Amino acid sequence: MLDYFLSKYPSQILRKAENIQLVVTDVDGVLTEGGLTYHDDGGESKVFNVKDGTGFAILHIGGIKTGVITARSSEAVKRRCMELEIEFQYHGAGDKKSALEQLFQATGFSYHNTAYIGDDLNDGQLLENCALGAVPSDAHFYAKELADLVLEQKGGKGAFREFADLVLYARGSLKNAVEKYLE
């Protein structure tokens, strides 16, 4: 496992990840492919990747807190967040930076111990200011320019899980979290 992470990620990325205590993510384009399906009855549906769900579970086992900040408000997203036991949720957040700063005020976390994964223009300030910012491989070029790391996986296709594994590995707790998950 050691060779895999050391060969995949630059040492400066691993150093940034080792002090992360909170992982916050966008939803559309990160936890989903970014598509929206509208139904005749006014509802909508989204497709989530179960690998990303496992990423949340192992982060929690590894002692990492998690949050979601999304510009849209969706019952499907709220349901998924509850299933995954995501501690901090901001739905319909037009100003994601303000939402994150509210979270900081309420919890004592800061930019210095927070990692963020987003994919588009409205994620820029968080990608720039958090200790570690990452984007899926299919993120908008603007977001890629601001991020510390462009992940190999696409949004909705395991990008969040890749990021979760990286953070836990850098903190030295991936193997233990995986073992506890499998128990």
Backbone as JSON, one array per atom type, in Angstrom:
{
  "sequence": "MLDYFLSKYPSQILRKAENIQLVVTDVDGVLTEGGLTYHDDGGESKVFNVKDGTGFAILHIGGIKTGVITARSSEAVKRRCMELEIEFQYHGAGDKKSALEQLFQATGFSYHNTAYIGDDLNDGQLLENCALGAVPSDAHFYAKELADLVLEQKGGKGAFREFADLVLYARGSLKNAVEKYLE",
  "N": [[0.83, -1.19, 0.0], [1.99, 1.21, 0.73], [3.86, 1.87, -1.34], [2.12, 2.36, -3.43], [0.71, 4.79, -2.73], [2.86, 6.54, -2.33], [3.97, 6.61, -4.87], [1.93, 7.67, -6.33], [1.09, 10.19, -5.37], [2.43, 13.46, -4.93], [4.96, 14.37, -2.51], [4.48, 16.82, -1.21], [1.72, 17.04, -1.29], [0.93, 14.88, 0.3], [2.0, 15.77, 2.73], [0.39, 18.05, 3.19], [-2.05, 16.78, 3.55], [-1.77, 15.33, 5.91], [-2.51, 16.65, 8.27], [-5.2, 17.03, 8.23], [-8.43, 17.37, 9.55], [-11.04, 17.69, 8.99], [-13.13, 17.0, 6.3], [-14.64, 18.43, 3.59], [-17.14, 18.55, 1.1], [-18.4, 19.36, -2.17], [-21.46, 18.61, -3.93], [-22.96, 18.1, -6.53], [-21.34, 17.06, -9.35], [-19.21, 16.15, -7.95], [-19.91, 14.2, -5.87], [-21.85, 13.24, -7.46], [-22.33, 12.69, -11.01], [-22.99, 15.09, -11.98], [-25.22, 15.46, -13.48], [-28.73, 16.22, -13.84], [-31.87, 14.86, -13.24], [-35.08, 15.44, -14.02], [-38.37, 14.83, -12.94], [-41.75, 14.23, -14.09], [-43.55, 14.68, -12.03], [-42.46, 16.73, -10.61], [-40.37, 16.1, -8.98], [-36.91, 15.1, -8.53], [-34.05, 13.16, -9.48], [-30.94, 11.67, -8.5], [-27.77, 10.13, -9.05], [-25.67, 8.35, -7.01], [-22.39, 7.24, -6.08], [-21.51, 4.2, -4.64], [-18.96, 3.66, -3.73], [-17.98, 6.13, -2.99], [-19.61, 6.54, -0.8], [-18.57, 4.62, 0.94], [-16.15, 5.85, 1.34], [-16.88, 8.02, 3.0], [-17.65, 6.54, 5.26], [-15.22, 5.28, 6.07], [-13.67, 7.53, 6.58], [-15.02, 8.57, 8.82], [-14.61, 6.45, 10.64], [-11.86, 6.7, 10.85], [-11.66, 8.97, 12.36], [-12.1, 11.43, 11.19], [-13.98, 14.3, 10.6], [-16.88, 15.13, 8.62], [-18.35, 17.08, 5.96], [-20.86, 18.69, 3.91], [-21.27, 21.06, 1.42], [-23.46, 22.55, -0.6], [-24.72, 24.23, -3.45], [-27.24, 23.83, -4.39], [-30.53, 22.79, -3.35], [-31.8, 19.77, -2.47], [-33.95, 17.06, -2.04], [-33.13, 14.46, -2.47], [-30.36, 14.64, -2.11], [-30.25, 15.47, 0.55], [-31.31, 13.2, 1.78], [-29.33, 11.29, 1.11], [-27.14, 12.37, 2.48], [-27.98, 12.07, 5.13], [-28.12, 9.27, 5.29], [-25.4, 8.69, 5.07], [-24.44, 9.76, 7.36], [-23.34, 12.34, 7.51], [-21.9, 14.93, 9.16], [-21.97, 17.79, 9.03], [-23.98, 19.89, 7.22], [-24.82, 21.92, 4.52], [-27.2, 23.11, 2.61], [-28.4, 24.55, -0.39], [-26.63, 26.65, -0.4], [-25.69, 29.59, -1.43], [-23.43, 31.13, -1.17], [-20.64, 29.67, -0.7], [-18.27, 30.02, 0.71], [-19.01, 31.61, 2.91], [-20.74, 29.79, 4.16], [-18.91, 27.78, 4.91], [-17.33, 29.22, 6.68], [-19.2, 29.74, 8.66], [-19.5, 27.16, 9.63], [-16.92, 26.8, 10.66], [-16.97, 28.72, 12.75], [-18.87, 27.57, 14.41], [-17.71, 25.18, 15.17], [-14.92, 25.26, 15.65], [-13.06, 24.32, 13.86], [-10.77, 25.13, 11.16], [-9.47, 26.79, 8.2], [-6.94, 25.74, 8.09], [-6.98, 23.07, 8.91], [-8.68, 21.78, 7.26], [-9.91, 20.03, 4.44], [-10.99, 20.31, 1.07], [-13.16, 19.35, -1.56], [-14.16, 20.09, -4.74], [-15.73, 21.15, -7.87], [-16.21, 23.24, -9.67], [-16.8, 26.71, -10.69], [-18.0, 28.03, -8.42], [-16.74, 26.83, -6.33], [-14.24, 27.78, -6.05], [-13.11, 29.65, -4.07], [-12.99, 28.07, -1.78], [-11.39, 25.94, -2.58], [-8.99, 27.3, -2.93], [-8.44, 28.34, -0.35], [-8.57, 26.37, 1.67], [-6.63, 23.94, 3.52], [-6.02, 21.77, 1.94], [-6.97, 21.35, -1.3], [-8.95, 19.71, -3.7], [-9.93, 18.34, -6.89], [-12.2, 16.51, -9.0], [-11.22, 14.54, -11.88], [-12.65, 15.41, -14.09], [-13.33, 18.02, -13.61], [-14.12, 21.55, -14.0], [-11.89, 23.65, -15.86], [-11.1, 25.98, -14.54], [-11.46, 25.44, -11.81], [-9.63, 23.37, -11.59], [-7.24, 24.76, -11.91], [-7.07, 26.12, -9.49], [-6.93, 24.2, -7.54], [-5.04, 22.05, -5.33], [-4.67, 19.48, -6.08], [-5.48, 17.35, -8.75], [-7.61, 14.8, -9.04], [-7.58, 11.29, -10.05], [-9.98, 10.03, -10.57], [-13.31, 10.58, -11.87], [-16.01, 12.91, -11.18], [-18.68, 11.59, -9.27], [-17.85, 9.07, -9.83], [-16.17, 7.88, -8.04], [-14.31, 9.77, -7.16], [-14.47, 11.12, -4.68], [-13.98, 9.02, -2.9], [-11.35, 8.34, -3.6], [-10.08, 10.64, -2.68], [-10.69, 10.51, 0.07], [-9.3, 8.16, 0.8], [-6.68, 9.04, 0.33], [-6.38, 11.12, 2.26], [-6.7, 9.7, 4.68], [-4.58, 7.86, 4.42], [-2.35, 9.6, 4.46], [-2.53, 10.55, 7.04], [-1.87, 8.31, 8.39], [-3.76, 6.4, 9.03], [-5.28, 4.84, 7.32], [-5.11, 2.0, 6.84], [-5.95, 0.91, 9.32], [-8.56, 2.02, 9.51], [-9.8, 0.81, 7.31], [-9.61, -1.88, 8.06], [-11.23, -1.87, 10.38], [-13.65, -1.14, 9.21], [-14.2, -3.4, 7.74], [-14.73, -5.28, 9.68]],
  "CA": [[0.0, 0.0, 0.0], [2.88, 2.35, 0.84], [4.4, 2.21, -2.65], [1.02, 2.9, -4.24], [0.46, 6.19, -2.4], [4.07, 7.33, -2.55], [4.19, 6.77, -6.3], [0.78, 8.34, -6.93], [0.91, 11.56, -4.9], [3.67, 14.18, -4.55], [5.17, 14.45, -1.07], [3.86, 18.03, -0.64], [0.29, 16.74, -1.13], [0.82, 14.03, 1.48], [2.24, 16.62, 3.91], [-0.81, 18.85, 3.41], [-3.15, 15.91, 3.97], [-1.56, 14.66, 7.19], [-3.11, 17.38, 9.39], [-6.62, 17.26, 7.96], [-9.38, 16.88, 10.56], [-12.39, 17.88, 8.44], [-13.23, 16.92, 4.84], [-15.9, 19.01, 3.11], [-17.3, 18.32, -0.34], [-19.53, 19.77, -3.0], [-22.24, 17.43, -4.29], [-23.11, 17.94, -7.97], [-20.05, 17.06, -10.04], [-18.23, 15.46, -7.1], [-20.58, 12.98, -5.42], [-22.63, 12.8, -8.62], [-21.7, 13.06, -12.28], [-23.37, 16.46, -12.27], [-26.47, 15.5, -14.22], [-29.98, 16.36, -13.11], [-33.01, 14.22, -13.88], [-36.34, 15.98, -13.51], [-39.52, 13.96, -13.15], [-43.0, 14.93, -14.38], [-44.24, 15.05, -10.79], [-41.73, 17.83, -9.98], [-39.22, 15.59, -8.24], [-35.67, 14.9, -9.28], [-33.24, 12.06, -8.97], [-29.49, 11.76, -8.66], [-27.09, 8.86, -8.91], [-24.49, 8.44, -6.16], [-21.5, 6.09, -6.18], [-21.36, 3.56, -3.34], [-17.56, 3.77, -3.3], [-17.88, 7.4, -2.27], [-20.25, 6.31, 0.5], [-17.59, 3.93, 1.77], [-15.17, 6.88, 1.7], [-17.38, 8.71, 4.19], [-17.61, 5.61, 6.39], [-13.87, 5.08, 6.58], [-13.23, 8.8, 7.18], [-15.59, 8.62, 10.17], [-13.88, 5.47, 11.46], [-10.53, 7.26, 11.05], [-11.71, 10.15, 13.21], [-12.23, 12.64, 10.38], [-15.34, 14.83, 10.48], [-17.23, 15.39, 7.22], [-19.39, 18.06, 5.69], [-21.3, 18.95, 2.54], [-21.76, 22.41, 1.1], [-23.97, 22.49, -1.96], [-25.5, 25.41, -3.84], [-28.62, 23.42, -4.65], [-31.24, 22.11, -2.27], [-32.42, 18.6, -3.07], [-34.34, 16.04, -1.08], [-32.28, 13.28, -2.71], [-29.07, 14.91, -1.48], [-30.46, 15.45, 2.01], [-31.46, 11.79, 2.17], [-28.01, 10.64, 1.03], [-26.31, 12.9, 3.58], [-28.44, 11.44, 6.37], [-27.68, 7.86, 5.23], [-23.95, 8.64, 5.26], [-24.15, 10.37, 8.66], [-22.49, 13.51, 7.31], [-22.17, 15.76, 10.33], [-22.23, 19.2, 8.74], [-24.65, 19.97, 5.92], [-25.3, 23.24, 4.09], [-27.93, 22.94, 1.35], [-28.84, 25.84, -0.92], [-25.62, 27.64, 0.01], [-25.26, 30.41, -2.56], [-22.07, 31.6, -0.86], [-20.04, 28.52, -0.04], [-17.26, 30.48, 1.67], [-19.73, 32.0, 4.14], [-21.22, 28.56, 4.81], [-17.78, 27.12, 5.56], [-16.91, 30.03, 7.82], [-20.19, 29.47, 9.72], [-19.12, 25.86, 10.18], [-15.73, 27.05, 11.48], [-17.38, 29.42, 13.98], [-19.65, 26.66, 15.26], [-16.98, 23.96, 15.54], [-13.51, 25.45, 15.99], [-12.19, 23.96, 12.74], [-10.28, 26.28, 10.41], [-8.94, 26.46, 6.89], [-5.66, 25.04, 8.26], [-7.14, 21.63, 9.13], [-9.82, 21.38, 6.43], [-9.72, 19.7, 3.03], [-12.21, 20.54, 0.31], [-13.2, 18.84, -2.92], [-15.21, 20.72, -5.54], [-15.5, 20.91, -9.3], [-16.61, 24.31, -10.59], [-16.51, 28.1, -10.35], [-18.41, 28.42, -7.08], [-15.9, 26.14, -5.35], [-12.91, 28.37, -6.14], [-12.58, 30.22, -2.83], [-12.7, 26.99, -0.83], [-10.22, 25.21, -3.1], [-7.82, 28.15, -2.68], [-8.18, 28.68, 1.05], [-8.43, 25.21, 2.55], [-5.28, 23.38, 3.6], [-5.86, 20.88, 0.79], [-8.09, 21.43, -2.24], [-8.86, 18.72, -4.77], [-11.02, 18.31, -7.86], [-12.26, 15.31, -9.84], [-10.51, 14.7, -13.15], [-13.49, 16.09, -15.08], [-13.72, 19.34, -13.11], [-13.91, 22.7, -14.88], [-10.47, 24.02, -15.87], [-10.88, 27.02, -13.54], [-11.31, 24.76, -10.53], [-8.36, 22.63, -11.65], [-6.15, 25.72, -11.71], [-7.04, 26.55, -8.09], [-6.77, 23.05, -6.65], [-3.72, 21.47, -5.08], [-4.61, 18.15, -6.64], [-6.51, 16.85, -9.67], [-7.73, 13.36, -8.79], [-7.68, 10.46, -11.24], [-11.37, 9.64, -10.8], [-14.28, 11.61, -12.24], [-17.1, 13.16, -10.25], [-19.69, 10.54, -9.29], [-17.22, 7.81, -10.23], [-15.18, 7.49, -7.04], [-13.34, 10.83, -6.83], [-14.47, 11.38, -3.24], [-13.32, 7.88, -2.25], [-9.91, 8.51, -3.83], [-9.65, 11.71, -1.79], [-10.77, 10.0, 1.44], [-8.17, 7.24, 0.98], [-5.46, 9.84, 0.4], [-6.32, 11.81, 3.56], [-6.46, 8.69, 5.73], [-3.22, 7.34, 4.26], [-1.4, 10.63, 4.9], [-2.64, 10.62, 8.51], [-1.42, 7.05, 8.94], [-4.89, 5.66, 9.59], [-6.08, 4.16, 6.29], [-5.15, 0.55, 7.06], [-6.78, 0.66, 10.5], [-9.94, 2.37, 9.18], [-10.3, -0.22, 6.41], [-9.78, -3.11, 8.85], [-12.43, -1.7, 11.23], [-14.81, -1.15, 8.33], [-14.43, -4.79, 7.31], [-15.15, -6.11, 10.83]],
  "C": [[0.87, 1.26, 0.0], [3.38, 2.8, -0.53], [3.34, 2.84, -3.53], [0.84, 4.39, -3.98], [1.69, 7.06, -2.64], [4.34, 7.56, -4.03], [3.09, 7.62, -6.95], [0.7, 9.83, -6.58], [2.24, 12.2, -4.54], [3.76, 14.32, -3.03], [4.52, 15.7, -0.47], [2.36, 17.84, -0.45], [0.08, 15.88, 0.11], [1.06, 14.82, 2.76], [1.02, 17.49, 4.22], [-1.94, 18.02, 3.98], [-2.98, 15.36, 5.39], [-2.18, 15.37, 8.39], [-4.59, 17.65, 9.21], [-7.48, 16.61, 9.05], [-10.82, 16.94, 10.07], [-12.29, 17.82, 6.92], [-14.62, 17.4, 4.45], [-15.95, 18.83, 1.61], [-18.5, 19.06, -0.91], [-20.29, 18.48, -3.34], [-22.27, 17.23, -5.8], [-21.76, 18.1, -8.67], [-18.94, 16.43, -9.23], [-18.82, 14.13, -6.63], [-21.51, 12.42, -6.48], [-21.87, 13.18, -9.87], [-22.04, 14.49, -12.67], [-24.65, 16.57, -13.06], [-27.67, 15.64, -13.3], [-31.08, 15.68, -13.9], [-34.27, 14.75, -13.23], [-37.47, 15.05, -13.89], [-40.77, 14.8, -13.38], [-43.73, 15.4, -13.13], [-43.54, 16.18, -10.03], [-40.51, 17.38, -9.18], [-37.99, 15.5, -9.13], [-34.95, 13.7, -8.71], [-31.78, 12.29, -9.3], [-28.91, 10.38, -8.46], [-25.81, 9.09, -8.11], [-23.69, 7.15, -6.28], [-21.29, 5.49, -4.79], [-19.92, 3.6, -2.83], [-17.34, 5.06, -2.53], [-18.51, 7.28, -0.89], [-19.31, 5.59, 1.45], [-16.5, 4.9, 2.2], [-15.6, 7.65, 2.93], [-17.27, 7.81, 5.42], [-16.21, 5.46, 6.95], [-13.27, 6.38, 7.13], [-13.74, 8.89, 8.61], [-14.87, 7.66, 11.1], [-12.49, 6.01, 11.8], [-10.51, 8.54, 11.86], [-11.81, 11.47, 12.48], [-13.7, 13.04, 10.33], [-15.6, 15.15, 9.01], [-18.35, 16.4, 7.1], [-19.67, 18.16, 4.2], [-21.74, 20.4, 2.45], [-22.17, 22.38, -0.36], [-24.85, 23.7, -2.24], [-26.96, 25.07, -4.07], [-29.22, 22.79, -3.39], [-32.06, 21.0, -2.9], [-32.75, 17.59, -1.99], [-33.49, 14.78, -1.24], [-30.92, 13.45, -2.03], [-29.2, 14.87, 0.04], [-30.58, 14.02, 2.52], [-30.11, 11.08, 2.17], [-27.1, 11.1, 2.17], [-26.7, 12.26, 4.91], [-27.99, 9.97, 6.41], [-26.19, 7.74, 5.55], [-23.49, 9.25, 6.58], [-23.15, 11.51, 8.54], [-22.87, 14.54, 8.36], [-22.6, 17.19, 10.02], [-22.8, 19.31, 7.33], [-25.16, 21.38, 5.68], [-25.89, 23.06, 2.7], [-28.44, 24.3, 0.9], [-27.9, 26.96, -0.55], [-25.13, 28.42, -1.21], [-23.84, 30.91, -2.4], [-21.39, 30.51, -0.03], [-18.98, 28.94, 0.99], [-17.92, 30.89, 2.98], [-20.24, 30.79, 4.89], [-20.08, 27.87, 5.55], [-17.32, 27.91, 6.78], [-17.92, 29.93, 8.98], [-19.86, 28.15, 10.41], [-17.91, 26.04, 11.1], [-16.11, 27.71, 12.81], [-18.09, 28.48, 14.94], [-18.82, 25.52, 15.82], [-15.55, 24.16, 16.0], [-12.55, 24.95, 14.92], [-11.76, 25.24, 12.04], [-9.82, 25.83, 9.03], [-7.7, 25.58, 7.01], [-5.8, 23.53, 8.47], [-8.32, 21.07, 8.32], [-9.39, 21.11, 5.0], [-11.06, 19.88, 2.32], [-12.07, 19.94, -1.08], [-14.42, 19.44, -3.62], [-14.87, 20.56, -7.0], [-15.75, 22.1, -10.22], [-16.33, 25.69, -10.01], [-16.84, 28.46, -8.91], [-17.65, 27.69, -5.97], [-14.52, 26.79, -5.22], [-12.33, 28.87, -4.83], [-12.22, 29.13, -1.82], [-11.49, 26.18, -1.28], [-8.94, 25.99, -2.81], [-7.44, 28.26, -1.22], [-8.01, 27.5, 1.99], [-7.01, 24.66, 2.49], [-4.98, 22.47, 2.42], [-7.13, 20.97, -0.06], [-7.89, 20.45, -3.38], [-10.09, 18.82, -5.67], [-11.02, 16.97, -8.58], [-11.57, 15.58, -11.18], [-11.32, 15.43, -14.21], [-14.01, 17.44, -14.59], [-13.48, 20.41, -14.18], [-12.45, 23.16, -14.77], [-10.16, 25.09, -14.84], [-10.64, 26.39, -12.17], [-9.99, 23.98, -10.49], [-7.18, 23.54, -11.38], [-5.98, 26.11, -10.24], [-6.74, 25.42, -7.11], [-5.31, 22.66, -6.47], [-3.54, 20.17, -5.84], [-5.78, 17.88, -7.57], [-6.5, 15.33, -9.51], [-7.83, 12.58, -10.09], [-9.13, 10.15, -11.59], [-12.24, 10.84, -11.15], [-15.3, 11.78, -11.12], [-18.17, 12.09, -10.41], [-19.16, 9.17, -9.65], [-16.1, 7.4, -9.27], [-14.15, 8.53, -6.68], [-13.29, 11.09, -5.32], [-13.75, 10.24, -2.5], [-11.81, 7.98, -2.41], [-9.35, 9.54, -2.85], [-9.64, 11.24, -0.33], [-9.59, 9.06, 1.73], [-6.87, 8.01, 1.14], [-5.32, 10.49, 1.78], [-6.0, 10.8, 4.67], [-5.06, 8.11, 5.64], [-2.21, 8.34, 4.83], [-1.39, 10.77, 6.42], [-2.19, 9.33, 9.18], [-2.53, 6.17, 9.47], [-5.72, 4.9, 8.55], [-6.21, 2.67, 6.57], [-6.08, 0.2, 8.23], [-8.26, 0.93, 10.2], [-10.57, 1.29, 8.28], [-10.56, -1.52, 7.18], [-11.03, -3.03, 9.73], [-13.7, -1.71, 10.4], [-15.19, -2.58, 7.96], [-14.89, -5.71, 8.45], [-16.63, -6.28, 10.91]]
}
